[in-house]
Amino acid sequence: MASFGGQLRRLRMRAGLGLRTFAELIAERTSTVSAIELGQRTPWHRADKLERVADVLGLVTASEFCDD
């Protein structure tokens, strides 16, 4: 299975969102999102942040992408 960062980048791009736009929509710094996508930083662990990411990407939190 792909890393969280790799999946995040793929889903962000599939949603047609640039890095800056995505970061703004989830109230996060662009550098933080970039570092997570590149595997240079651990993913978010707070449920509210992960729910926001899922909402922006149009994911259902019960989907396979939200299991990890």
C-alpha positions as CSV (number, residue, x, y, z in Angstrom):
1,M,0.0,0.0,0.0
2,A,1.2,3.5,-0.8
3,S,2.3,5.8,2.0
4,F,-0.1,8.3,3.5
5,G,1.8,11.2,1.8
6,G,1.7,9.5,-1.6
7,Q,-2.0,8.8,-1.3
8,L,-2.7,12.3,-0.1
9,R,-0.9,13.8,-3.1
10,R,-2.7,11.4,-5.5
11,L,-6.1,12.3,-4.1
12,R,-5.3,16.0,-4.0
13,M,-4.3,16.0,-7.6
14,R,-7.3,13.8,-8.6
15,A,-9.5,16.5,-6.9
16,G,-7.8,19.1,-9.1
17,L,-6.4,21.0,-6.2
18,G,-3.0,22.7,-6.2
19,L,-0.8,22.5,-3.1
20,R,-1.5,26.0,-2.0
21,T,-5.2,25.8,-2.6
22,F,-5.5,22.5,-0.7
23,A,-3.4,23.8,2.2
24,E,-5.7,26.9,2.5
25,L,-8.8,24.8,2.4
26,I,-7.6,22.7,5.3
27,A,-6.1,25.6,7.2
28,E,-2.6,24.3,7.0
29,R,0.8,25.7,5.9
30,T,1.8,24.7,2.3
31,S,5.2,23.6,3.6
32,T,3.5,21.2,6.1
33,V,1.4,19.6,3.4
34,S,4.4,19.3,1.1
35,A,6.5,17.7,3.8
36,I,3.8,15.2,4.5
37,E,3.3,14.3,0.8
38,L,7.1,13.8,0.5
39,G,7.3,11.6,3.6
40,Q,9.5,14.2,5.4
41,R,6.9,14.7,8.2
42,T,4.5,12.4,9.9
43,P,0.8,12.8,8.9
44,W,-1.7,14.5,11.0
45,H,-3.2,12.6,13.9
46,R,-5.9,14.9,15.1
47,A,-9.4,13.6,14.2
48,D,-10.6,17.1,13.3
49,K,-7.8,17.7,10.9
50,L,-8.2,14.3,9.2
51,E,-11.9,14.9,8.9
52,R,-11.3,18.3,7.2
53,V,-8.8,16.7,4.8
54,A,-11.4,14.0,4.0
55,D,-14.1,16.6,3.5
56,V,-12.0,18.7,1.1
57,L,-11.0,15.6,-0.9
58,G,-14.6,14.4,-1.0
59,L,-13.8,11.2,0.9
60,V,-16.2,9.3,3.1
61,T,-14.5,8.7,6.4
62,A,-15.6,5.1,6.3
63,S,-13.7,4.5,3.0
64,E,-10.5,2.5,2.7
65,F,-8.5,5.7,2.4
66,C,-9.4,6.6,5.9
67,D,-8.6,3.3,7.6
68,D,-4.9,4.1,8.2
